[in-house]
Amino acid sequence: MTTSWRDGLAFCAMIHHFRPDLIDFDKLNKADVYYNNALAFTTAEKYLGIPALLDADDMAAYEVPDRLSILTYLSQYYQAFASQSAHNRLKRPSSSATEKTQISKPSGPPPKDDKSLDIMGQYKPEIFC
């Protein structure tokens, strides 16, 4: 699992997905492990407030990065983007831009079919089967 994150493209892709203005993903090179990670880590720290818990040197030096370090760092992305998403959901359009939908109130309960009621006026259990 952690080797998927080693080249830095996945970190850059996450940033690009939520903030395409920060990283030009199409210009990244999979072979440039150090640059991709350094770009992702510095961008996340500078613009998203995610502390750089990983080091681009380590990602480039080791074939298999530390699993717990990757997961801890990913949790920081989750927290940053989840709070950003929640903030965006709380923004409501102005009342002039929204169109209120009128829902008509039913005139009463639906009519009961005498065949589906027992002698006490309750629904028979077999109608639910």
C-alpha positions as CSV (number, residue, x, y, z in Angstrom):
1,M,0.0,0.0,0.0
2,T,2.7,2.5,0.9
3,T,4.6,2.0,-2.3
4,S,1.7,3.6,-4.2
5,W,2.4,6.8,-2.4
6,R,6.2,6.8,-2.9
7,D,6.4,8.7,-6.2
8,G,4.4,11.6,-4.8
9,L,1.8,11.7,-7.6
10,A,-1.0,10.5,-5.3
11,F,-0.3,13.4,-2.9
12,C,-0.2,15.8,-5.8
13,A,-3.4,14.4,-7.2
14,M,-5.3,14.9,-4.0
15,I,-4.2,18.5,-3.8
16,H,-5.0,19.0,-7.4
17,H,-8.5,17.4,-7.0
18,F,-9.5,19.8,-4.3
19,R,-7.4,22.8,-5.3
20,P,-6.5,22.6,-9.0
21,D,-5.1,26.1,-8.8
22,L,-2.2,24.9,-6.7
23,I,-0.6,22.1,-8.7
24,D,-0.4,21.6,-12.5
25,F,-0.8,17.8,-12.3
26,D,-0.3,17.3,-16.1
27,K,3.3,18.6,-15.9
28,L,4.5,16.1,-13.2
29,N,6.9,13.3,-14.1
30,K,6.4,9.9,-12.3
31,A,10.1,9.3,-12.3
32,D,10.9,12.5,-10.4
33,V,10.1,11.2,-7.0
34,Y,11.9,13.8,-5.0
35,Y,10.3,16.8,-6.8
36,N,6.8,15.4,-6.7
37,N,6.9,14.8,-3.0
38,A,8.6,18.1,-2.2
39,L,6.0,19.9,-4.2
40,A,3.1,18.1,-2.5
41,F,4.6,18.5,1.0
42,T,5.4,22.2,0.7
43,T,2.1,23.0,-1.1
44,A,0.1,21.2,1.5
45,E,1.9,23.0,4.3
46,K,1.9,26.5,2.8
47,Y,-1.7,26.6,1.4
48,L,-3.6,23.9,3.2
49,G,-2.1,24.1,6.7
50,I,-1.1,20.4,6.6
51,P,2.2,20.0,8.5
52,A,5.0,18.2,6.5
53,L,5.2,15.0,8.5
54,L,7.1,13.3,5.7
55,D,10.3,14.2,4.0
56,A,10.9,14.2,0.3
57,D,14.4,12.9,0.8
58,D,13.1,9.8,2.7
59,M,10.5,9.1,0.1
60,A,13.1,9.2,-2.7
61,A,15.7,7.2,-0.7
62,Y,13.5,4.2,0.5
63,E,11.7,1.8,-1.8
64,V,9.0,1.2,0.8
65,P,8.1,4.2,2.9
66,D,7.0,3.8,6.5
67,R,3.3,2.7,6.5
68,L,2.4,4.4,9.7
69,S,4.0,7.7,8.6
70,I,2.0,7.6,5.3
71,L,-1.3,6.9,7.1
72,T,-0.7,9.6,9.7
73,Y,0.1,12.1,6.9
74,L,-3.0,11.0,4.9
75,S,-5.2,11.6,8.0
76,Q,-4.0,15.2,8.0
77,Y,-5.2,15.5,4.4
78,Y,-8.5,14.0,5.4
79,Q,-9.0,16.4,8.2
80,A,-8.1,19.4,6.1
81,F,-10.3,18.5,3.2
82,A,-13.2,17.4,5.4
83,S,-13.3,20.6,7.3
84,Q,-13.0,22.5,4.0
85,S,-15.9,20.5,2.6
86,A,-18.0,21.1,5.7
87,H,-17.3,24.8,5.5
88,N,-18.5,24.9,1.9
89,R,-21.7,22.9,2.8
90,L,-22.5,25.4,5.4
91,K,-22.6,28.2,2.9
92,R,-26.2,28.7,1.8
93,P,-27.3,30.6,-1.3
94,S,-29.0,33.9,-0.7
95,S,-32.7,33.9,-0.3
96,S,-33.3,35.7,-3.5
97,A,-31.5,33.0,-5.5
98,T,-33.4,30.1,-3.9
99,E,-36.8,29.1,-5.1
100,K,-39.1,27.8,-2.4
101,T,-41.0,24.7,-3.2
102,Q,-44.6,24.5,-2.0
103,I,-45.8,21.1,-0.8
104,S,-49.5,20.5,-0.6
105,K,-50.8,19.0,2.6
106,P,-52.8,15.8,2.1
107,S,-56.5,16.0,2.9
108,G,-56.4,13.1,5.3
109,P,-55.1,9.6,5.9
110,P,-55.2,7.2,2.9
111,P,-58.4,5.2,2.7
112,K,-58.3,1.8,4.4
113,D,-59.2,-1.2,2.4
114,D,-61.6,-3.4,4.5
115,K,-60.1,-6.6,3.1
116,S,-56.7,-5.7,4.7
117,L,-58.1,-5.0,8.2
118,D,-58.8,-7.5,10.9
119,I,-61.9,-7.4,13.2
120,M,-60.2,-4.8,15.5
121,G,-59.6,-2.4,12.6
122,Q,-55.8,-3.1,12.5
123,Y,-53.9,-4.1,9.4
124,K,-53.6,-7.8,8.9
125,P,-49.9,-9.0,9.2
126,E,-50.0,-10.9,5.9
127,I,-50.3,-7.6,4.0
128,F,-46.7,-6.8,5.0
129,C,-45.3,-10.1,3.6
